[in-house]
Amino acid sequence: MGMDFRPSHPAAARIASAVIFSLSLLAPFVYAQEAVRPSLAGEAAAETRRQSIDQIPYNLRLGPIRFLFSITTGVEYNDNINLAEINPQSDVIIRPQFNIDAIWPVTELNTLKLDLGLGYSFYLEHPNANTNGVLISPGSQLSFDIFVQDFRINLHDRFLLQQDPTAQLQLSNVVDYGRFENAVGISVLWDLNKAVLTFGYDHFTFISTSDTFSYLDRNAEELNFSAYFALSSTTGAGLEASAVYNYYSQDFLNNAVGYSVGPFVETQITNYLKLRASVGYQAINFDTGGGVDDSSDASNPYAYILLSHRINAAITQTISAGHESELGVNSNFIVLNYVRHTATWNIINHLLLATELFYETGDDSGGIFSEDIQRYGGAATFGYQLTPHVTLGLRYQYIQKQSDQPLRDYKQNSVSLDGTYSF
């Protein structure tokens, strides 16, 4: 997928998300180190989860329910809000946001969790670009975990409402890429110690909040499966597969059925270096007759690699690269290649630095408007814990797009400063 930069996120939240994401990537390798490891499901896992909940910070407790409330206010300067090659528009944007995290251990084996960020964007020079209603942060979700013997069942509803056009590689000359995305479904993890099987189903909905992109409105039924087998104390391998049925509300883009299947491997090369890699086959078969005038089907290999490296107690980095196909905005599909690097530098007390670099290419399958794209850039984020309740964030971000189509190139610089107060 395209690099998903969203300047509306508070800088401090970006840092925390990067750290949590990096730790989540390391989890499978930690489990693989032991021949008999703690179960990921069942009553023992539920008890471990309960003990972890007891350690989660909170600022309000109503019976068994713990709440963590915070408010973020950000100011951003952006020199090209409309992603234009000619006549770029600059602006100062004010971004207030209210965050709620709540967790409720309903029983010893069942846990309900809510993560929600609500915000708004005010454009001082171009008020017509102001948010069309309340924004909902990516990562917002309602999740319910159930532990039953060797099974962990997760019921979830994950949602976002955003307008940032840089989230989509193919867009240029646009300010508002407003869309609501919602995925509601279930995943079941079956832990057999030497093997872990995961099954999942989601109903996905995409609704544009802008008439310009209403032709992208769609629903999808998504199925996925993975089987992980421990081969040694440090290495595991398995098979992953998915199937997706995509259907659009309008007759412009073509409905499609896609599937992918392939093996993957996870290994701990050293105590500080972990690797996950996969290669497989991906196909997307499209209907014909849509206004996009593209009859191409996708049939190609996919591959990705992720290397996680803990350099020392203060510095960690991840490097990822991949090749895949995904649904297009102006075509049936787009073939993507990407390389990304992220790092966290916790080298000064109370100050955390996170850096990001990326390079990606995209090639439309055809259609009325077909584009070959290169995009690259990076960001640096500083987070400082001013007081136990106040965190400050400073972020600089640069993105450059190059296209083979006229007037589709752009460069964008943005600088943002925000403060988060946790009650």
Buried (B, 14 or more C-beta within 10 A) or exposed (E): EBBEBBBBBBBBBBBBBBBEEBEEBBEBBEBBEEEEBEBBBBEEBBEBBBEEBEEEEBEEEEEEBBBBBBBBBBBBEBEBBBBBBEEBBBBEBBBBBBBBBBBBBEEEBBBBBBBBBBBBBBBEEBEEBBBEEEBBBBBBBBBBBBBBEBBBBBBBBBBBBBBBBBBBBBBBBBBBBBBBBBBBBBBBBBBBEEEBBBBBEBEBBBBBBBEEBEBBBBBBBBBBBBBBBBBEEBBBBBBBBBBBBBEBBEEBBBBBBBBBBBEBBBBBEEEEBBBBBBBBEBBBBBBEEBEBBBBBBBEEEBBBBBBBBBEEEEBBBBBBBBBBBBBBBBBBBBBBBBBBBBBBBBEEEEEBBBBBBBBBBBBBBBBEBBBBBBBBBBBBBBBBBEEEEEBBBBBBBBBEBBBEEEEBBBBBBBBBBBBBBBE
